[in-house]
């Protein structure tokens, strides 16, 4: 789940800001509760000010 895995999201924030990208896509192969996954992913991305 976004923010719970091994990816250091904070490290990538400056790199995201250097791109022209307008979207961030999060992915989970088979979440038990997709609504919970989406909510937590959005909260984590907002906490990073993205």
C-alpha positions in Angstrom: 0.0 0.0 0.0 1.2 3.5 -0.8 3.4 4.6 2.2 3.5 1.2 3.8 5.9 -0.6 1.4 9.6 -0.3 0.7 9.4 2.8 -1.6 10.8 5.9 -0.1 8.1 8.3 -1.3 9.6 11.4 0.4 12.8 10.9 -1.6 10.9 11.0 -4.9 8.8 14.1 -4.1 11.4 16.6 -5.5 11.7 14.5 -8.6 8.0 14.4 -9.1 8.0 18.2 -9.0 10.6 18.5 -11.7 8.4 16.7 -14.2 5.4 17.9 -16.2 3.3 15.0 -14.9 -0.1 15.9 -13.8 -1.1 12.6 -12.2 0.2 10.1 -9.8 -1.0 6.5 -10.2 -1.0 4.1 -7.3 -1.5 0.4 -7.8 -2.2 -2.7 -5.7 -2.5 -6.1 -7.3 -5.3 -7.5 -5.2 -6.4 -5.3 -2.3 -8.9 -6.9 0.1 -10.7 -3.6 0.4 -10.1 -1.3 -2.6 -11.9 1.6 -1.0 -9.6 1.5 2.0 -6.6 1.2 -0.3 -7.7 4.2 -2.4 -8.5 6.3 0.7 -5.1 5.6 2.3 -3.2 6.2 -0.9 -4.9 9.5 -1.4 -4.2 10.5 2.2 -0.5 9.6 1.9 -0.1 11.5 -1.3 -1.8 14.6 0.2 0.5 14.3 3.3 3.5 14.5 0.9 1.9 17.7 -0.5 1.5 16.2 -4.0 
